[in-house]
Amino acid sequence: MYTMAKQKKKRTKKYTGSQAAKSRPTITRVQAVNRSKIGQWWFERKRVVKPVTIAGSIIVGIILLVVGFLTSIN
């Protein structure tokens, strides 16, 4: 019979000693762009507005299909 080699347990605790790696600096990326008011509004909110717009259009489409189906029955 073969026995599998015992694997070392992985360390999950952070090193905190004097030789531990220092924390990385936070990088803030800045873009110098001239945008219109609407363009700036879209740039700041598109992560929220896009999914809401897609979901709203799907709901409106389903409603239109249901209404069209119900009116064709009569």
C-alpha positions as CSV (number, residue, x, y, z in Angstrom):
1,M,0.0,0.0,0.0
2,Y,1.1,3.5,-0.8
3,T,0.8,6.3,1.8
4,M,0.4,9.8,0.7
5,A,3.0,12.3,1.9
6,K,2.0,14.4,4.8
7,Q,1.4,18.0,3.7
8,K,2.4,21.0,5.7
9,K,-0.4,23.0,7.2
10,K,-0.6,26.4,5.6
11,R,-0.1,29.4,7.8
12,T,-3.0,31.8,7.9
13,K,-1.8,34.1,10.6
14,K,-0.2,37.4,9.5
15,Y,3.5,37.9,10.4
16,T,3.8,40.8,12.9
17,G,7.5,40.6,13.9
18,S,10.1,43.3,13.4
19,Q,11.0,41.7,10.0
20,A,7.4,41.5,8.8
21,A,6.6,43.3,5.6
22,K,5.3,46.8,6.1
23,S,1.8,47.6,5.0
24,R,1.5,48.8,1.4
25,P,0.6,52.4,0.8
26,T,-2.9,53.2,-0.5
27,I,-2.9,54.2,-4.1
28,T,-5.6,56.7,-5.2
29,R,-6.0,57.0,-9.0
30,V,-7.1,60.4,-10.2
31,Q,-8.2,61.4,-13.7
32,A,-8.0,65.0,-14.9
33,V,-10.8,65.1,-17.4
34,N,-13.1,67.9,-18.3
35,R,-16.6,66.5,-18.4
36,S,-20.0,68.1,-18.9
37,K,-22.4,68.1,-15.9
38,I,-24.3,65.1,-17.3
39,G,-21.1,63.3,-18.2
40,Q,-19.8,63.8,-14.7
41,W,-23.1,62.6,-13.2
42,W,-23.0,59.5,-15.4
43,F,-19.3,58.8,-14.5
44,E,-20.0,59.0,-10.7
45,R,-23.3,56.9,-10.8
46,K,-23.0,54.5,-13.7
47,R,-22.3,51.5,-11.4
48,V,-25.7,51.9,-9.8
49,V,-27.7,53.4,-12.8
50,K,-26.8,50.7,-15.3
51,P,-28.2,47.7,-13.4
52,V,-31.3,49.7,-12.3
53,T,-32.0,50.7,-16.0
54,I,-31.6,47.2,-17.3
55,A,-33.9,45.7,-14.6
56,G,-36.4,48.5,-15.2
57,S,-36.5,47.9,-18.9
58,I,-36.9,44.2,-18.4
59,I,-39.9,44.8,-16.0
60,V,-41.5,47.2,-18.5
61,G,-41.0,44.7,-21.3
62,I,-42.7,42.0,-19.3
63,I,-45.6,44.3,-18.4
64,L,-46.1,45.2,-22.1
65,L,-46.1,41.5,-23.0
66,V,-48.6,40.7,-20.4
67,V,-50.9,43.6,-21.3
68,G,-50.6,42.7,-25.0
69,F,-51.5,39.1,-24.2
70,L,-54.5,40.1,-22.0
71,T,-55.9,42.5,-24.6
72,S,-55.6,39.9,-27.4
73,I,-57.7,37.5,-25.4
74,N,-60.8,39.8,-25.4
